[in-house]
Amino acid sequence: MSLFNSLIRLTLPIAPRPIIRFFARRYVAGTTVEQAVATVRRLTGESCTTTLDVLGESVTQRGQAEAARDDYLTLLDVIRDERLEPNVSLKPTQLGLAIDEGFCRDNIARIVDKAAALGGFVRIDMEDSPTTDATLRVFRDVAARHPGHVGVVLQARLRRTLSDAVALAAEQANIRLCKGIYLEPRAIAYEERDIIRNAFVSALRVLLGAGSYVGIATHDEWLVEQSLAVIADLGLAPDRYEFQMLLGVDPELRRIIVAGGHKLRVYVPFGTHWYPYSVRRLRENPTIVRAGLEAFLRGRLDT
């Protein structure tokens, strides 16, 4: 790890919020739904699809979870009125998973009910390993009610992911496959970058080979190339997969993928809970700070 990266990780917890906001603004589409809609329209103009995410996680009170549920229901109304693609993602702990699994499931089901009525889709995000089993149970319960309108996430970093991929592929589940950002004990997760990369490719081959629709979520160009090789080897049509990237991360690679004729979805987070998301993202990838400084010196912030 470079001295610069180490310094950034050490100073993030004490950095003033305005500084965090400066570096995070290219990765968060503002605090309001209006700002998020404007970002979606810009990305649509670049031939990208999007998923909207109301930032929030780890709530401990039922009222907070119900408020998050209602925020998503309102967001779906806005999406309908603005004639946008009804595609959203959410975190189970944002909807009350740490309070009660059934309560969380019911909140998510309400959101999926509404999205399905609009012909839309809800992605249930995956968080740290203690939530994995409960998240998969919630996903399966809701997916049984609305097949084709809900998907879940697998993290290549986790040692269990290959077996989860085999099971979910047999169910033809819609999967977002990513490396994973949560740092876990070695007994639970791989630590070496190359092992995580290889685990990603192995899970991807299992999922695509069994016919699951996969959101290939990565900014790692090596993984993009390997994913394209798997797609070519399996002879898959472009409607059997999509690439996914975070707002503001490597927009040039995003444009290269789109120019290659592949569907690409951009994750568009927004909301008042931008701070914890931004700190986690900056801690995971301190080079974002370097990129922000370079963009500042160039007088622009490209997203």
C-alpha positions, 0 to 999 in steps of 0.5 A: 500500500502506498504512503499516500493511500495509507495517509488517506485511510488514516485521516478520513475519520477526522476529515471535515465533512465539506472535504469529504463532500468535495471528493464524493460529489462525483460519486453521489448524485446529490441529496434530492430526487431531482438531482438524481433524475437529472443524473439519470437523464444525462447517463441515458443520453450516453446510452447507459441504463441506471439503477437508483439507490436511496442511500442509507443502511444499518437502521436500528428503529422501525420508524427509520426502516419504514421511512426508508421504505416510503422513500422508495415508494415515493421514488417509484412514483417519481420514476413513473411520472418522469417516464424513467426505467423503474430500476432501484437497488436497496440495502436490507439493513436500511429496510430493517434487517437488523431489527427483524427479518420478517419486518425487513422482508415485508418492507422490501416486498412492498417496494417490489410489489410497486416496482413490479406493477410498473414493470420494473426491477429491484436489486437487493444489495449484499452487505457484510457476511453476518447478513448473507444468509438472511439476505438470501432468504429474503430474496428468495421469499420475495422472488417467489412472489414476483419472479423476474422483478427482483435480484440479489448480489453475490460477492466474489470475495467470500469463500462461500460464493461459488456454492451460492452461485451454483444454487442460485444459478439452478434457480435462474436467479438474476445476480449482480456479481461484484468483488465485494468491499467489506473486509472480512476475516480470512476464514470467511473471505479471500484477501489476495487480489488475484484470488478474488479476481479468479473467484469472480471469473469462476462464479461468473462462468457458473452463473452465465453457463447455467442461464442466469442473467448477470450484472457484471459489476466491476471497474477492473479492466482485467475482469472486464476482459475476462468476462468478455472472454467468458461471454464469447466462449459461451456464445451469449447474446447481449440480452443475457448479461450487462456490465455495471459500474458506480457513478463517477468511477472510470467513465472512460472505461464505461464509454469503451464498454458501451461503444463495444455494444454491451449494455451498461448500467450505472449505479446512481446513489443519492440522498441525505445519508451520503456521508457514510457511503462516501467515507466507505468508498474513499476508504476502499479506494483512496485513489479517488482522492488522487483523481479528485485532486487531478480533476480539480487541477484540470478545472473539472470533475468528469462523471 
